[in-house]
Amino acid sequence: MRKAPICLAILLTILLAMPASASVQRTTNITSDIVFDDTSANCFALIIGNSTSDTISATMILKRGNTLVGEWSGSGNGTLKLRGTANATAGKYTLIVNATINNIPQPAVTIYRSKTNA
């Protein structure tokens, strides 16, 4: 009979020590891609901050060789999605995403894709 109050006290201590809501750990993540269709390059970037309150600013730059083809910018909190479309012909393309999170520059993310004429 004496074990029940002790077990109940331990259980209450454990429950009270737990946070009221579950916390989800987020990590900074920057992904990007280029998808070609007949005449266009469709560019995408997704930047996810560590917290939903993180201030994010980013610029997405598309180049064909050394020639600038398109540039798009945006800002948001927590998560930022960028999308841009530019005319595209056959060639080698580079997409560069430069981002800052809470005014701290993040490493640039660069991807390379080739477009061939169908």
MMTF fields as JSON, N, C-alpha, C and O atoms, coordinates in Angstrom:
{
  "mmtfVersion": "1.0.0",
  "mmtfProducer": "UNKNOWN",
  "numBonds": 471,
  "numAtoms": 472,
  "numGroups": 118,
  "numChains": 1,
  "numModels": 1,
  "chainsPerModel": [1],
  "groupsPerChain": [118],
  "chainIdList": ["A"],
  "bondAtomList": [4, 2, 8, 6, 12, 10, 16, 14, 20, 18, 24, 22, 28, 26, 32, 30, 36, 34, 40, 38, 44, 42, 48, 46, 52, 50, 56, 54, 60, 58, 64, 62, 68, 66, 72, 70, 76, 74, 80, 78, 84, 82, 88, 86, 92, 90, 96, 94, 100, 98, 104, 102, 108, 106, 112, 110, 116, 114, 120, 118, 124, 122, 128, 126, 132, 130, 136, 134, 140, 138, 144, 142, 148, 146, 152, 150, 156, 154, 160, 158, 164, 162, 168, 166, 172, 170, 176, 174, 180, 178, 184, 182, 188, 186, 192, 190, 196, 194, 200, 198, 204, 202, 208, 206, 212, 210, 216, 214, 220, 218, 224, 222, 228, 226, 232, 230, 236, 234, 240, 238, 244, 242, 248, 246, 252, 250, 256, 254, 260, 258, 264, 262, 268, 266, 272, 270, 276, 274, 280, 278, 284, 282, 288, 286, 292, 290, 296, 294, 300, 298, 304, 302, 308, 306, 312, 310, 316, 314, 320, 318, 324, 322, 328, 326, 332, 330, 336, 334, 340, 338, 344, 342, 348, 346, 352, 350, 356, 354, 360, 358, 364, 362, 368, 366, 372, 370, 376, 374, 380, 378, 384, 382, 388, 386, 392, 390, 396, 394, 400, 398, 404, 402, 408, 406, 412, 410, 416, 414, 420, 418, 424, 422, 428, 426, 432, 430, 436, 434, 440, 438, 444, 442, 448, 446, 452, 450, 456, 454, 460, 458, 464, 462, 468, 466],
  "bondOrderList": [1, 1, 1, 1, 1, 1, 1, 1, 1, 1, 1, 1, 1, 1, 1, 1, 1, 1, 1, 1, 1, 1, 1, 1, 1, 1, 1, 1, 1, 1, 1, 1, 1, 1, 1, 1, 1, 1, 1, 1, 1, 1, 1, 1, 1, 1, 1, 1, 1, 1, 1, 1, 1, 1, 1, 1, 1, 1, 1, 1, 1, 1, 1, 1, 1, 1, 1, 1, 1, 1, 1, 1, 1, 1, 1, 1, 1, 1, 1, 1, 1, 1, 1, 1, 1, 1, 1, 1, 1, 1, 1, 1, 1, 1, 1, 1, 1, 1, 1, 1, 1, 1, 1, 1, 1, 1, 1, 1, 1, 1, 1, 1, 1, 1, 1, 1, 1],
  "groupList": [{"groupName": "MET", "atomNameList": ["N", "CA", "C", "O"], "elementList": ["N", "C", "C", "O"], "formalChargeList": [0, 0, 0, 0], "bondAtomList": [1, 0, 2, 1, 3, 2], "bondOrderList": [1, 1, 2], "singleLetterCode": "M", "chemCompType": "L-PEPTIDE LINKING"}, {"groupName": "ARG", "atomNameList": ["N", "CA", "C", "O"], "elementList": ["N", "C", "C", "O"], "formalChargeList": [0, 0, 0, 0], "bondAtomList": [1, 0, 2, 1, 3, 2], "bondOrderList": [1, 1, 2], "singleLetterCode": "R", "chemCompType": "L-PEPTIDE LINKING"}, {"groupName": "LYS", "atomNameList": ["N", "CA", "C", "O"], "elementList": ["N", "C", "C", "O"], "formalChargeList": [0, 0, 0, 0], "bondAtomList": [1, 0, 2, 1, 3, 2], "bondOrderList": [1, 1, 2], "singleLetterCode": "K", "chemCompType": "L-PEPTIDE LINKING"}, {"groupName": "ALA", "atomNameList": ["N", "CA", "C", "O"], "elementList": ["N", "C", "C", "O"], "formalChargeList": [0, 0, 0, 0], "bondAtomList": [1, 0, 2, 1, 3, 2], "bondOrderList": [1, 1, 2], "singleLetterCode": "A", "chemCompType": "L-PEPTIDE LINKING"}, {"groupName": "PRO", "atomNameList": ["N", "CA", "C", "O"], "elementList": ["N", "C", "C", "O"], "formalChargeList": [0, 0, 0, 0], "bondAtomList": [1, 0, 2, 1, 3, 2], "bondOrderList": [1, 1, 2], "singleLetterCode": "P", "chemCompType": "L-PEPTIDE LINKING"}, {"groupName": "ILE", "atomNameList": ["N", "CA", "C", "O"], "elementList": ["N", "C", "C", "O"], "formalChargeList": [0, 0, 0, 0], "bondAtomList": [1, 0, 2, 1, 3, 2], "bondOrderList": [1, 1, 2], "singleLetterCode": "I", "chemCompType": "L-PEPTIDE LINKING"}, {"groupName": "CYS", "atomNameList": ["N", "CA", "C", "O"], "elementList": ["N", "C", "C", "O"], "formalChargeList": [0, 0, 0, 0], "bondAtomList": [1, 0, 2, 1, 3, 2], "bondOrderList": [1, 1, 2], "singleLetterCode": "C", "chemCompType": "L-PEPTIDE LINKING"}, {"groupName": "LEU", "atomNameList": ["N", "CA", "C", "O"], "elementList": ["N", "C", "C", "O"], "formalChargeList": [0, 0, 0, 0], "bondAtomList": [1, 0, 2, 1, 3, 2], "bondOrderList": [1, 1, 2], "singleLetterCode": "L", "chemCompType": "L-PEPTIDE LINKING"}, {"groupName": "THR", "atomNameList": ["N", "CA", "C", "O"], "elementList": ["N", "C", "C", "O"], "formalChargeList": [0, 0, 0, 0], "bondAtomList": [1, 0, 2, 1, 3, 2], "bondOrderList": [1, 1, 2], "singleLetterCode": "T", "chemCompType": "L-PEPTIDE LINKING"}, {"groupName": "SER", "atomNameList": ["N", "CA", "C", "O"], "elementList": ["N", "C", "C", "O"], "formalChargeList": [0, 0, 0, 0], "bondAtomList": [1, 0, 2, 1, 3, 2], "bondOrderList": [1, 1, 2], "singleLetterCode": "S", "chemCompType": "L-PEPTIDE LINKING"}, {"groupName": "VAL", "atomNameList": ["N", "CA", "C", "O"], "elementList": ["N", "C", "C", "O"], "formalChargeList": [0, 0, 0, 0], "bondAtomList": [1, 0, 2, 1, 3, 2], "bondOrderList": [1, 1, 2], "singleLetterCode": "V", "chemCompType": "L-PEPTIDE LINKING"}, {"groupName": "GLN", "atomNameList": ["N", "CA", "C", "O"], "elementList": ["N", "C", "C", "O"], "formalChargeList": [0, 0, 0, 0], "bondAtomList": [1, 0, 2, 1, 3, 2], "bondOrderList": [1, 1, 2], "singleLetterCode": "Q", "chemCompType": "L-PEPTIDE LINKING"}, {"groupName": "ASN", "atomNameList": ["N", "CA", "C", "O"], "elementList": ["N", "C", "C", "O"], "formalChargeList": [0, 0, 0, 0], "bondAtomList": [1, 0, 2, 1, 3, 2], "bondOrderList": [1, 1, 2], "singleLetterCode": "N", "chemCompType": "L-PEPTIDE LINKING"}, {"groupName": "ASP", "atomNameList": ["N", "CA", "C", "O"], "elementList": ["N", "C", "C", "O"], "formalChargeList": [0, 0, 0, 0], "bondAtomList": [1, 0, 2, 1, 3, 2], "bondOrderList": [1, 1, 2], "singleLetterCode": "D", "chemCompType": "L-PEPTIDE LINKING"}, {"groupName": "PHE", "atomNameList": ["N", "CA", "C", "O"], "elementList": ["N", "C", "C", "O"], "formalChargeList": [0, 0, 0, 0], "bondAtomList": [1, 0, 2, 1, 3, 2], "bondOrderList": [1, 1, 2], "singleLetterCode": "F", "chemCompType": "L-PEPTIDE LINKING"}, {"groupName": "GLY", "atomNameList": ["N", "CA", "C", "O"], "elementList": ["N", "C", "C", "O"], "formalChargeList": [0, 0, 0, 0], "bondAtomList": [1, 0, 2, 1, 3, 2], "bondOrderList": [1, 1, 2], "singleLetterCode": "G", "chemCompType": "PEPTIDE LINKING"}, {"groupName": "GLU", "atomNameList": ["N", "CA", "C", "O"], "elementList": ["N", "C", "C", "O"], "formalChargeList": [0, 0, 0, 0], "bondAtomList": [1, 0, 2, 1, 3, 2], "bondOrderList": [1, 1, 2], "singleLetterCode": "E", "chemCompType": "L-PEPTIDE LINKING"}, {"groupName": "TRP", "atomNameList": ["N", "CA", "C", "O"], "elementList": ["N", "C", "C", "O"], "formalChargeList": [0, 0, 0, 0], "bondAtomList": [1, 0, 2, 1, 3, 2], "bondOrderList": [1, 1, 2], "singleLetterCode": "W", "chemCompType": "L-PEPTIDE LINKING"}, {"groupName": "TYR", "atomNameList": ["N", "CA", "C", "O"], "elementList": ["N", "C", "C", "O"], "formalChargeList": [0, 0, 0, 0], "bondAtomList": [1, 0, 2, 1, 3, 2], "bondOrderList": [1, 1, 2], "singleLetterCode": "Y", "chemCompType": "L-PEPTIDE LINKING"}],
  "groupTypeList": [0, 1, 2, 3, 4, 5, 6, 7, 3, 5, 7, 7, 8, 5, 7, 7, 3, 0, 4, 3, 9, 3, 9, 10, 11, 1, 8, 8, 12, 5, 8, 9, 13, 5, 10, 14, 13, 13, 8, 9, 3, 12, 6, 14, 3, 7, 5, 5, 15, 12, 9, 8, 9, 13, 8, 5, 9, 3, 8, 0, 5, 7, 2, 1, 15, 12, 8, 7, 10, 15, 16, 17, 9, 15, 9, 15, 12, 15, 8, 7, 2, 7, 1, 15, 8, 3, 12, 3, 8, 3, 15, 2, 18, 8, 7, 5, 10, 12, 3, 8, 5, 12, 12, 5, 4, 11, 4, 3, 10, 8, 5, 18, 1, 9, 2, 8, 12, 3],
  "groupIdList": [1, 2, 3, 4, 5, 6, 7, 8, 9, 10, 11, 12, 13, 14, 15, 16, 17, 18, 19, 20, 21, 22, 23, 24, 25, 26, 27, 28, 29, 30, 31, 32, 33, 34, 35, 36, 37, 38, 39, 40, 41, 42, 43, 44, 45, 46, 47, 48, 49, 50, 51, 52, 53, 54, 55, 56, 57, 58, 59, 60, 61, 62, 63, 64, 65, 66, 67, 68, 69, 70, 71, 72, 73, 74, 75, 76, 77, 78, 79, 80, 81, 82, 83, 84, 85, 86, 87, 88, 89, 90, 91, 92, 93, 94, 95, 96, 97, 98, 99, 100, 101, 102, 103, 104, 105, 106, 107, 108, 109, 110, 111, 112, 113, 114, 115, 116, 117, 118],
  "secStructList": [7, 7, 2, 2, 2, 2, 2, 2, 2, 2, 2, 2, 2, 2, 2, 2, 2, 1, 7, 1, 1, 7, 7, 7, 7, 7, 7, 7, 3, 3, 3, 3, 3, 3, 3, 3, 7, 1, 1, 3, 3, 3, 3, 3, 3, 3, 3, 3, 7, 1, 1, 6, 6, 7, 3, 3, 3, 3, 3, 3, 3, 3, 3, 3, 6, 6, 3, 3, 3, 3, 3, 3, 3, 3, 3, 3, 3, 1, 3, 3, 3, 3, 3, 3, 3, 3, 3, 7, 7, 1, 3, 3, 3, 3, 3, 3, 3, 3, 3, 3, 3, 6, 6, 3, 3, 7, 7, 7, 3, 3, 3, 3, 3, 3, 3, 7, 7, 7],
  "xCoordList": [0.808, 0.0, 0.861, 0.466, 2.04, 2.903, 3.62, 4.078, 3.724, 4.41, 3.594, 4.167, 2.289, 1.436, 1.672, 1.836, 1.7, 1.953, 3.35, 3.526, 4.328, 5.687, 5.724, 6.318, 5.109, 5.065, 4.314, 4.723, 3.215, 2.444, 3.264, 3.207, 4.022, 4.864, 5.952, 6.236, 6.566, 7.602, 6.995, 7.581, 5.848, 5.176, 4.83, 5.045, 4.288, 3.95, 5.2, 5.169, 6.291, 7.535, 8.025, 8.457, 7.961, 8.392, 7.498, 7.995, 6.187, 5.259, 5.404, 5.322, 5.616, 5.767, 7.091, 7.198, 8.095, 9.395, 9.383, 10.266, 8.414, 8.335, 7.743, 6.88, 8.192, 7.616, 6.154, 5.725, 5.408, 3.976, 3.716, 2.73, 4.574, 4.383, 5.657, 6.762, 5.479, 6.636, 7.411, 6.818, 8.708, 9.565, 10.145, 10.666, 10.05, 10.59, 11.9, 11.942, 12.958, 14.277, 14.344, 14.107, 14.667, 14.838, 16.298, 16.991, 16.755, 18.107, 18.025, 17.12, 18.969, 19.01, 19.217, 20.071, 18.422, 18.491, 18.215, 17.234, 19.076, 18.88, 18.961, 19.974, 17.894, 17.87, 17.443, 16.741, 17.868, 17.487, 17.502, 18.075, 16.855, 16.843, 16.459, 15.871, 16.805, 16.393, 15.67, 16.174, 14.489, 13.734, 13.507, 12.956, 13.935, 13.805, 12.56, 12.205, 11.899, 10.891, 11.358, 12.543, 10.491, 10.91, 11.728, 12.786, 11.255, 11.903, 12.255, 12.733, 12.028, 12.201, 13.053, 13.147, 13.666, 14.334, 13.506, 13.359, 12.973, 12.174, 13.052, 13.488, 13.307, 14.249, 13.499, 12.531, 13.975, 13.329, 14.385, 15.477, 14.049, 14.901, 14.0, 12.957, 14.416, 13.715, 14.743, 15.721, 14.519, 15.419, 14.615, 13.587, 15.088, 14.405, 15.332, 16.46, 14.866, 15.649, 15.592, 14.877, 16.358, 16.353, 15.065, 14.668, 14.413, 13.22, 12.196, 12.557, 10.937, 9.894, 9.977, 9.361, 10.725, 10.867, 12.14, 12.374, 12.962, 14.179, 13.824, 12.887, 14.574, 14.413, 15.325, 16.539, 14.726, 15.467, 15.376, 14.298, 16.524, 16.581, 17.444, 18.447, 17.056, 17.835, 17.71, 16.731, 18.74, 18.766, 19.146, 20.066, 18.437, 18.675, 19.137, 18.447, 20.301, 20.906, 21.067, 21.632, 20.571, 20.707, 21.649, 21.472, 22.657, 23.611, 23.684, 23.557, 23.892, 24.223, 25.651, 25.906, 26.581, 27.995, 28.279, 28.01, 28.819, 29.074, 28.013, 28.154, 26.942, 25.904, 24.756, 24.213, 24.399, 23.266, 21.978, 21.72, 21.167, 19.908, 18.726, 17.731, 18.837, 17.746, 18.211, 19.176, 17.499, 17.81, 16.508, 15.705, 16.301, 15.087, 15.453, 16.374, 14.73, 15.01, 13.72, 12.624, 13.874, 12.72, 13.156, 14.339, 12.181, 12.454, 11.225, 10.112, 11.454, 10.359, 10.836, 11.986, 9.952, 10.274, 10.097, 9.071, 11.106, 11.026, 11.35, 12.264, 10.61, 10.793, 10.619, 9.729, 11.465, 11.359, 11.404, 12.296, 10.435, 10.416, 10.631, 9.954, 11.572, 11.811, 11.517, 11.79, 10.957, 10.677, 10.887, 10.489, 11.508, 11.708, 11.76, 12.159, 11.357, 11.366, 12.079, 11.863, 12.928, 13.657, 13.679, 13.576, 13.815, 13.979, 15.275, 16.278, 15.249, 16.436, 16.626, 15.68, 17.877, 18.283, 19.276, 19.621, 19.729, 20.676, 21.938, 22.417, 22.47, 23.699, 23.82, 22.965, 24.903, 25.176, 24.757, 25.135, 23.972, 23.403, 23.905, 24.188, 24.002, 24.397, 23.343, 22.96, 22.878, 21.943, 22.632, 23.079, 22.714, 23.386, 22.357, 21.621, 22.313, 21.421, 22.28, 23.037, 22.15, 22.825, 21.759, 20.777, 21.95, 20.941, 21.583, 22.732, 20.811, 21.174, 20.023, 18.85, 20.386, 19.396, 19.762, 20.859, 18.83, 19.068, 20.32, 21.138, 20.452, 21.58, 22.926, 23.964, 22.935, 24.172, 24.244, 23.392, 25.259, 25.377, 25.552, 26.307, 24.85, 24.936, 25.829, 25.981, 26.417, 27.21, 26.341, 25.209, 26.873, 26.133, 25.887, 26.722, 24.726, 24.389, 24.384, 23.669, 25.182, 25.327, 25.02, 25.524, 24.182, 23.919, 24.171, 24.1, 24.465, 24.775, 23.821, 23.608, 23.261, 22.399, 22.665, 23.072, 22.429, 22.569, 21.23, 20.444, 20.975, 19.759, 20.187, 21.085, 19.532, 19.778, 18.525, 17.417, 18.691, 17.531, 16.919, 17.625, 15.603, 14.91, 14.633, 14.058],
  "yCoordList": [-1.186, 0.0, 1.264, 2.285, 1.195, 2.368, 2.616, 3.732, 1.602, 1.754, 2.59, 3.279, 2.536, 3.276, 4.782, 5.407, 5.41, 6.856, 7.214, 8.246, 6.37, 6.653, 6.571, 7.436, 5.559, 5.42, 6.589, 7.112, 6.996, 8.111, 9.402, 10.207, 9.606, 10.799, 10.815, 11.866, 9.665, 9.583, 9.863, 10.596, 9.295, 9.505, 10.979, 11.529, 11.621, 13.041, 13.896, 14.864, 13.544, 14.286, 14.195, 15.195, 13.01, 12.815, 13.597, 14.255, 13.532, 14.233, 15.74, 16.434, 16.261, 17.7, 18.21, 19.379, 17.348, 17.752, 17.822, 18.452, 17.198, 17.201, 18.521, 19.091, 19.016, 20.248, 20.044, 18.93, 21.13, 21.06, 20.685, 20.009, 21.105, 20.76, 20.13, 20.42, 19.289, 18.635, 19.648, 20.468, 19.591, 20.5, 19.755, 18.648, 20.372, 19.764, 20.461, 21.682, 19.687, 20.222, 20.46, 19.544, 21.687, 22.017, 22.341, 22.827, 22.076, 22.453, 23.268, 23.077, 24.169, 24.98, 24.073, 23.186, 24.313, 23.478, 24.348, 25.091, 24.256, 24.988, 23.984, 23.306, 23.896, 23.003, 23.799, 24.804, 23.344, 24.033, 23.054, 21.968, 23.464, 22.624, 23.459, 24.533, 22.941, 23.509, 22.405, 21.288, 22.723, 21.789, 22.463, 23.561, 21.799, 22.356, 21.802, 20.636, 22.665, 22.185, 22.623, 22.904, 22.686, 22.973, 24.255, 24.253, 25.34, 26.636, 27.361, 28.495, 26.726, 27.427, 26.648, 25.421, 27.42, 26.865, 27.299, 28.493, 26.336, 26.613, 26.357, 25.23, 27.411, 27.35, 27.403, 28.145, 26.596, 26.509, 26.52, 25.976, 27.143, 27.082, 27.043, 27.694, 26.275, 26.189, 26.377, 25.635, 27.384, 27.668, 27.512, 28.164, 26.647, 26.391, 26.801, 26.316, 27.688, 28.139, 27.166, 26.165, 27.473, 26.639, 26.798, 25.895, 27.941, 28.259, 28.914, 29.511, 28.806, 29.448, 30.966, 31.659, 31.49, 32.942, 33.471, 34.679, 32.596, 33.049, 33.961, 33.685, 35.037, 35.956, 35.488, 35.385, 35.205, 34.66, 35.615, 36.101, 35.876, 36.615, 35.795, 35.213, 35.747, 34.949, 35.503, 36.16, 35.216, 35.535, 34.274, 33.554, 34.017, 32.857, 33.405, 34.221, 32.955, 33.464, 32.305, 31.266, 32.487, 31.485, 32.018, 33.13, 31.215, 31.582, 30.468, 29.286, 30.875, 29.934, 30.276, 31.317, 29.396, 29.747, 30.902, 30.8, 31.998, 33.184, 34.262, 35.361, 33.948, 34.935, 34.819, 33.735, 35.939, 35.974, 35.793, 36.517, 34.818, 34.525, 35.028, 35.496, 34.93, 35.372, 35.513, 34.879, 36.365, 36.578, 36.868, 37.688, 36.189, 36.338, 36.424, 35.747, 37.258, 37.441, 37.366, 37.525, 37.121, 37.098, 37.092, 36.959, 37.238, 37.175, 36.624, 36.675, 36.096, 35.53, 35.104, 35.336, 34.483, 33.995, 32.485, 31.948, 31.812, 30.37, 29.565, 28.741, 29.794, 29.077, 30.063, 30.913, 29.942, 30.794, 29.919, 29.084, 30.115, 29.43, 30.469, 31.496, 30.19, 31.042, 30.241, 29.043, 30.923, 30.274, 31.304, 32.461, 30.882, 31.776, 31.002, 29.838, 31.649, 31.027, 31.952, 33.164, 31.369, 32.135, 31.352, 30.125, 32.07, 31.413, 30.613, 31.054, 29.436, 28.579, 27.909, 27.424, 27.9, 27.165, 26.1, 26.035, 25.279, 24.223, 24.833, 25.868, 24.188, 24.661, 24.201, 23.483, 24.63, 24.284, 25.445, 26.592, 25.136, 26.145, 25.953, 24.839, 27.078, 27.09, 27.863, 28.965, 27.29, 27.973, 28.157, 27.19, 29.412, 29.745, 30.362, 31.273, 29.859, 30.419, 30.992, 30.273, 32.303, 32.996, 33.378, 34.035, 32.97, 33.231, 33.757, 33.447, 34.56, 34.95, 34.547, 34.679, 34.058, 33.725, 34.517, 34.38, 35.347, 36.264, 37.106, 37.313, 37.588, 38.423, 37.715, 38.376, 36.399, 35.615, 34.924, 34.093, 35.263, 34.624, 33.104, 32.623, 32.378, 30.922, 30.531, 31.308, 29.343, 28.902, 28.867, 28.385, 29.375, 29.376, 27.934, 27.051, 27.723, 26.418, 26.572, 27.417, 25.756, 25.835, 24.47, 23.443, 24.479, 23.244, 23.496, 24.632, 22.433, 22.494, 21.549, 20.409, 22.039, 21.219, 21.567, 22.684, 20.601, 20.817, 20.651, 19.772, 21.511, 21.409, 21.008, 21.607, 19.999, 19.576, 19.841, 19.823, 20.085, 20.249, 18.89, 17.917, 18.831, 17.553, 17.348, 16.329],
  "zCoordList": [0.0, 0.0, 0.0, -0.562, 0.632, 0.71, -0.617, -0.865, -1.47, -2.742, -3.733, -4.577, -3.638, -4.574, -4.494, -5.541, -3.295, -3.256, -3.779, -4.427, -3.5, -3.99, -5.507, -6.151, -6.089, -7.551, -8.18, -9.217, -7.548, -8.054, -8.0, -8.929, -6.929, -6.804, -7.869, -8.445, -8.138, -9.173, -10.555, -11.352, -10.833, -12.107, -12.307, -13.387, -11.256, -11.351, -11.562, -12.321, -10.896, -11.066, -12.505, -13.08, -13.085, -14.478, -15.431, -16.345, -15.228, -16.111, -16.006, -17.02, -14.819, -14.64, -15.196, -15.567, -15.256, -15.789, -17.312, -17.896, -17.972, -19.432, -19.92, -19.252, -21.074, -21.614, -21.999, -22.3, -21.983, -22.278, -23.729, -24.022, -24.632, -26.046, -26.585, -26.125, -27.539, -28.15, -28.982, -29.682, -28.905, -29.658, -30.848, -30.709, -32.012, -33.23, -33.561, -33.708, -33.675, -34.006, -35.508, -36.295, -35.908, -37.32, -37.561, -36.667, -38.752, -39.139, -40.42, -41.233, -40.59, -41.796, -43.005, -42.997, -44.04, -45.229, -46.449, -46.477, -47.45, -48.704, -49.845, -50.019, -50.614, -51.771, -53.003, -52.89, -54.167, -55.4, -56.562, -56.475, -57.658, -58.851, -60.067, -59.947, -61.229, -62.523, -63.282, -63.399, -63.794, -64.62, -65.966, -66.033, -67.04, -68.378, -69.062, -68.888, -69.848, -70.793, -72.182, -72.359, -73.143, -74.523, -74.647, -75.277, -74.058, -74.265, -72.972, -73.013, -71.827, -70.545, -69.551, -69.587, -68.667, -67.484, -66.28, -66.017, -65.559, -64.366, -63.15, -62.914, -62.381, -61.268, -59.938, -59.776, -58.994, -57.689, -56.591, -56.759, -55.471, -54.287, -53.063, -53.021, -52.074, -50.799, -49.707, -49.629, -48.853, -47.739, -46.456, -46.274, -45.574, -44.311, -43.182, -43.094, -42.323, -41.182, -40.025, -40.071, -38.978, -37.772, -36.981, -36.244, -37.132, -36.362, -37.276, -38.29, -36.928, -37.731, -37.652, -38.461, -36.694, -36.572, -37.243, -37.233, -37.822, -38.506, -39.682, -40.431, -39.834, -40.96, -42.088, -41.916, -43.246, -44.383, -45.566, -45.907, -46.187, -47.453, -48.404, -47.99, -49.682, -50.632, -52.035, -52.39, -52.821, -54.239, -55.006, -54.618, -56.085, -56.944, -58.297, -58.907, -58.763, -59.998, -60.983, -60.64, -62.201, -63.254, -64.32, -64.816, -64.672, -65.717, -66.754, -66.434, -68.005, -69.084, -69.472, -70.077, -69.121, -69.252, -68.3, -67.103, -68.824, -68.01, -68.174, -67.639, -68.917, -69.208, -68.202, -67.989, -67.591, -66.672, -67.459, -68.421, -67.041, -67.718, -66.889, -67.441, -65.571, -64.708, -63.276, -62.851, -62.531, -61.123, -60.384, -60.829, -59.251, -58.469, -56.995, -56.536, -56.255, -54.83, -54.031, -54.568, -52.736, -51.848, -50.403, -50.093, -49.522, -48.089, -47.388, -47.911, -46.191, -45.421, -44.053, -43.682, -43.309, -41.97, -41.901, -42.319, -41.372, -41.176, -42.412, -42.397, -43.482, -44.745, -45.896, -45.867, -46.898, -48.083, -49.326, -49.476, -50.216, -51.509, -52.601, -52.641, -53.478, -54.639, -55.899, -55.97, -56.89, -58.169, -59.267, -59.13, -60.344, -61.47, -62.767, -62.792, -63.842, -65.168, -66.139, -66.135, -66.965, -67.978, -69.284, -69.286, -70.392, -71.689, -71.67, -71.109, -72.285, -72.27, -73.622, -74.242, -74.055, -75.246, -74.789, -73.609, -75.706, -75.348, -74.758, -75.224, -73.736, -73.117, -71.678, -71.159, -71.047, -69.65, -68.761, -69.0, -67.733, -66.851, -65.419, -64.978, -64.714, -63.312, -62.535, -62.926, -61.443, -60.554, -59.21, -58.594, -58.759, -57.503, -56.56, -56.939, -55.337, -54.321, -53.203, -52.552, -52.992, -51.887, -50.873, -51.218, -49.625, -48.593, -47.318, -47.002, -46.598, -45.241, -44.33, -44.681, -43.163, -42.146, -40.902, -40.361, -40.46, -39.338, -39.59, -38.693, -40.837, -41.287, -41.256, -41.302, -41.178, -41.217, -42.58, -42.897, -43.392, -44.706, -44.574, -43.73, -45.411, -45.459, -46.637, -47.579, -46.594, -47.75, -49.014, -48.983, -50.106, -51.369, -51.818, -51.62, -52.424, -52.987, -54.502, -55.042, -55.187, -56.634, -57.246, -56.792, -58.284, -59.021, -60.506, -60.975, -61.229, -62.657, -63.401, -62.986, -64.491, -65.332, -66.79, -67.111, -67.663, -69.108, -69.778, -69.424, -70.758, -71.57, -72.982, -73.573, -73.495, -74.872, -75.684, -75.146, -76.96, -77.835, -78.097, -78.364, -78.02, -78.249, -79.712, -80.094]
}
